């Protein structure tokens, strides 16, 4: 039986409970990976004690959109200054040279970086499977790093010869896609509270799969009780493609194929219309907001204030490391706050609301009612943020400082009550070794 753990004497515990309580000098008692009590002066009897002086404790960050395979293609020169479609066309050939070992390595690197930024749960959208790669490769790598993982079985089926964007060599047969989707759900999806691995179905985008695959994936996901994910309304090119090929806006296309509801979340949604936002709010359809990637590719600024006011579930996504070039959720939360203010004024998004989107918001988008808050009964996924270090020096509000003064380093990160980061160091992988392996992989991919 796992021992008890007491996180004691935090400067502030940010609970994200219904009242959004912040407990000065707070303690958190953990039993068997589950939070059993939150308060002050909790008994340490029978518990290992972790002193949290100088730390703000929050729920772990939740990353709702990533392409971890792209971690080996950061800052590729020919793609540095391109918009979405040109950027993709530049990188497809490189990704086509990858194999299973590259998928595993890129996943380890990306999740290691996420863990060191305070992330305790990440989704991944793997939509190409070159040279024998499978979703199994990313799931295996995630288990080594030790954070929760929502692996989505992506797919591309419409290549250039049929009017799609990807090269024909990177698309799959649709019957094979659906068959493998059934396989990975049966093999890996855990629907239970505390699950370390869950699986979703994620045809890549309206410009790389058919209507039939979108529809059939939705039917299959609901038969199997798993979630649906894709890209939607990312930029002006995306909208033009939808109007030209489907005669409707992306949100209308999604609803026509069964792609709205509380079991669906879409990445980006930069260009949603007022009507589409209201539709998503009414149906509980989630959005993965990726402000750094949207800025990097000049896609635009997503209408997050309008979405939140309409009741749309919103979480944060770092997106692929080839379109963001880092996997740091603290920076993503800060960017979300800044671009919302740039779009809608200085009061559009406060630090605490950005923190909520990064934690509780992300948990809701991924359908995880077991994480996202520090209250009894939730899983013990939490972060000790060290506000005693130089990046926070001079702050008057330690909770707001997590966003305004980012990046503040986590002193410790716990998943299911187990330390993944301790004393600012990742415990589950050798980061120097990962860096060496990345250099070797890049030399091979660039050859």
Protein Blocks (a to p, Z undefined) as FASTA:
>chain_A
ZZddddehiabdcfkpanopacehiacddeehiafbdcehiafehiacddfehiacdddd
ddfbdcfklmmmghifklmmccfklmmmmmmmmmmmpcfklmmmmmmmmmmmmmmnopab
dcdddfbdeehiafklmmmmmmmnopacdddddddfbdfknopabdfklpccfklmmmmm
mmmmmmmmccbghiabdcddddfbfklccfklmmmmmmmmmmnopacdddehkbmmlmmm
mmmmnopafklmmmmnopacjkbccehjlmgcfklmmmmmmnopacdddfklmmmnonop
cdfklmmmnopacdddebjaklnopacfklmmmmmmmmmmmmnojklpcfklmmmmmmmm
mmmmnopakgoiacehiacddddddfkbmklgoiablklmmmmmpccddfbdceehiafb
gghiafkbcfklmmmmmmmmmmmmmZZ
